[in-house]
Amino acid sequence: MGKELWRPPDYGIIKLNFDASFIQGKKLATIAVLARDYRGEVVGADTCLFEEVGDAFVAEARACERALLFATMIGFRWLILFF
Protein backbone atom coordinates (compact mmCIF):
# COMPACT_ATOMS: atom_id res chain seq x y z
CA MET A 1 0.00 0.00 0.00
CA GLY A 2 1.55 3.30 -1.11
CA LYS A 3 1.35 6.59 0.67
CA GLU A 4 -1.39 8.84 -0.67
CA LEU A 5 -0.19 12.16 -2.08
CA TRP A 6 -1.69 15.45 -1.00
CA ARG A 7 -4.22 16.71 -3.50
CA PRO A 8 -5.65 20.22 -3.64
CA PRO A 9 -9.35 20.76 -3.01
CA ASP A 10 -11.82 21.91 -5.65
CA TYR A 11 -12.10 25.60 -6.51
CA GLY A 12 -13.68 27.63 -3.69
CA ILE A 13 -12.87 25.06 -0.98
CA ILE A 14 -10.14 25.31 1.65
CA LYS A 15 -8.37 22.16 2.78
CA LEU A 16 -7.22 22.11 6.41
CA ASN A 17 -4.45 19.77 7.45
CA PHE A 18 -3.69 19.46 11.14
CA ASP A 19 -1.51 17.36 13.38
CA ALA A 20 -0.17 17.18 16.91
CA SER A 21 3.06 16.00 18.45
CA PHE A 22 2.93 14.76 22.03
CA ILE A 23 5.68 14.54 24.65
CA GLN A 24 4.35 12.09 27.23
CA GLY A 25 6.87 12.77 30.01
CA LYS A 26 6.11 16.51 29.94
CA LYS A 27 2.40 16.25 29.01
CA LEU A 28 2.96 18.77 26.22
CA ALA A 29 1.34 18.87 22.81
CA THR A 30 2.41 21.03 19.89
CA ILE A 31 -0.31 21.56 17.31
CA ALA A 32 -0.06 22.77 13.73
CA VAL A 33 -2.81 23.76 11.28
CA LEU A 34 -2.24 24.49 7.60
CA ALA A 35 -4.91 25.85 5.23
CA ARG A 36 -4.46 25.58 1.45
CA ASP A 37 -6.59 26.58 -1.50
CA TYR A 38 -7.34 24.88 -4.82
CA ARG A 39 -3.92 25.89 -6.19
CA GLY A 40 -2.20 24.32 -3.19
CA GLU A 41 -1.13 27.72 -1.92
CA VAL A 42 -1.04 28.32 1.83
CA VAL A 43 -3.81 30.75 2.82
CA GLY A 44 -3.34 30.43 6.56
CA ALA A 45 -1.43 28.62 9.28
CA ASP A 46 -1.52 28.31 13.05
CA THR A 47 0.56 26.62 15.74
CA CYS A 48 0.09 26.39 19.47
CA LEU A 49 1.37 24.63 22.55
CA PHE A 50 -0.91 22.90 25.06
CA GLU A 51 0.19 21.92 28.55
CA GLU A 52 -1.20 19.17 30.80
CA VAL A 53 -2.35 17.00 27.88
CA GLY A 54 -3.27 13.49 29.06
CA ASP A 55 -2.28 11.42 26.01
CA ALA A 56 -1.73 11.40 22.24
CA PHE A 57 -5.43 10.89 21.50
CA VAL A 58 -6.29 14.06 23.45
CA ALA A 59 -3.52 15.92 21.60
CA GLU A 60 -5.02 14.93 18.22
CA ALA A 61 -8.51 15.90 19.40
CA ARG A 62 -7.20 19.31 20.50
CA ALA A 63 -5.56 19.70 17.07
CA CYS A 64 -8.91 19.07 15.37
CA GLU A 65 -10.61 21.52 17.71
CA ARG A 66 -7.93 24.13 17.02
CA ALA A 67 -8.27 23.65 13.26
CA LEU A 68 -12.02 24.27 13.43
CA LEU A 69 -11.57 27.33 15.65
CA PHE A 70 -8.90 28.66 13.29
CA ALA A 71 -11.21 28.18 10.29
CA THR A 72 -14.01 30.00 12.11
CA MET A 73 -11.76 32.92 13.09
CA ILE A 74 -10.47 33.31 9.53
CA GLY A 75 -13.96 33.03 8.08
CA PHE A 76 -13.56 29.88 5.99
CA ARG A 77 -16.95 28.33 5.19
CA TRP A 78 -16.29 25.40 2.80
CA LEU A 79 -13.73 23.04 4.29
CA ILE A 80 -12.18 19.61 3.95
CA LEU A 81 -10.37 18.37 7.08
CA PHE A 82 -7.44 15.94 6.99
CA PHE A 83 -5.29 14.66 9.82
C-alpha positions in Angstrom: 0.0 0.0 0.0 1.5 3.3 -1.1 1.3 6.6 0.7 -1.4 8.8 -0.7 -0.2 12.2 -2.1 -1.7 15.5 -1.0 -4.2 16.7 -3.5 -5.7 20.2 -3.6 -9.4 20.8 -3.0 -11.8 21.9 -5.7 -12.1 25.6 -6.5 -13.7 27.6 -3.7 -12.9 25.1 -1.0 -10.1 25.3 1.6 -8.4 22.2 2.8 -7.2 22.1 6.4 -4.4 19.8 7.5 -3.7 19.5 11.1 -1.5 17.4 13.4 -0.2 17.2 16.9 3.1 16.0 18.4 2.9 14.8 22.0 5.7 14.5 24.7 4.3 12.1 27.2 6.9 12.8 30.0 6.1 16.5 29.9 2.4 16.2 29.0 3.0 18.8 26.2 1.3 18.9 22.8 2.4 21.0 19.9 -0.3 21.6 17.3 -0.1 22.8 13.7 -2.8 23.8 11.3 -2.2 24.5 7.6 -4.9 25.8 5.2 -4.5 25.6 1.5 -6.6 26.6 -1.5 -7.3 24.9 -4.8 -3.9 25.9 -6.2 -2.2 24.3 -3.2 -1.1 27.7 -1.9 -1.0 28.3 1.8 -3.8 30.7 2.8 -3.3 30.4 6.6 -1.4 28.6 9.3 -1.5 28.3 13.0 0.6 26.6 15.7 0.1 26.4 19.5 1.4 24.6 22.6 -0.9 22.9 25.1 0.2 21.9 28.6 -1.2 19.2 30.8 -2.3 17.0 27.9 -3.3 13.5 29.1 -2.3 11.4 26.0 -1.7 11.4 22.2 -5.4 10.9 21.5 -6.3 14.1 23.4 -3.5 15.9 21.6 -5.0 14.9 18.2 -8.5 15.9 19.4 -7.2 19.3 20.5 -5.6 19.7 17.1 -8.9 19.1 15.4 -10.6 21.5 17.7 -7.9 24.1 17.0 -8.3 23.7 13.3 -12.0 24.3 13.4 -11.6 27.3 15.7 -8.9 28.7 13.3 -11.2 28.2 10.3 -14.0 30.0 12.1 -11.8 32.9 13.1 -10.5 33.3 9.5 -14.0 33.0 8.1 -13.6 29.9 6.0 -16.9 28.3 5.2 -16.3 25.4 2.8 -13.7 23.0 4.3 -12.2 19.6 3.9 -10.4 18.4 7.1 -7.4 15.9 7.0 -5.3 14.7 9.8 
